[in-house]
């Protein structure tokens, strides 16, 4: 199984990263909806929106039909993530705060940042475009989920989150520019993104606000 996954990662890193991101983010989004006591339809909507919104935005930016609208397997992967969230809720007390969900969020962030960087590079955009699309792909779904949950997107005012995707996208561009293969660049992007996110969670990292610069 591990060998087959590794072979697929070498052959088509986008397929692997996109699939991981869909399942992970559907799980995270659905877990948030469960915490807010949404019904099953609401849970599915928030979970699938978290999984698909970033990728759909990515595809629109590079002028192609969103995969979620053309590939049935995308929906299937999202449904798997929603089902996992419901299953975790049955067996865990607070699944949205459980390490499984926190790690899934970090893995999804890394996978989608990498998928976005791959698509952007293939589209021939600039270095800024690669980093921007990687970041949008990674955090767009979470921002939409927060809006559906009637709260301001947390990536705008707390936590060291979107910055991890920026670092990952930058790493991918630097790796490709240095002449490394696509699979190596993808692995580096994913490692930097998930690594910085997990460290940020454990160490309580956050970016400073403007208020911190006021004297006194």
Secondary structure by P-SEA (a helix, b strand, c coil): caaaaaaaaaacaaaaaaaaaaaaaaaaaaaaaaaacccaaaaaaaaaaaacaaaaaaaaaacccccccccaaaaaaaaaaaaaaaaaaaccccccccaaaaaaaaaaaaaaaaaaaaaaaaacccaaaaaaaaaaaacaaaaaaaaaaccccccccccccaaaaaaaaaaaaaaaaacccaaaaaaaaaaaaaaaaaaaaaabbbbbcccccccc
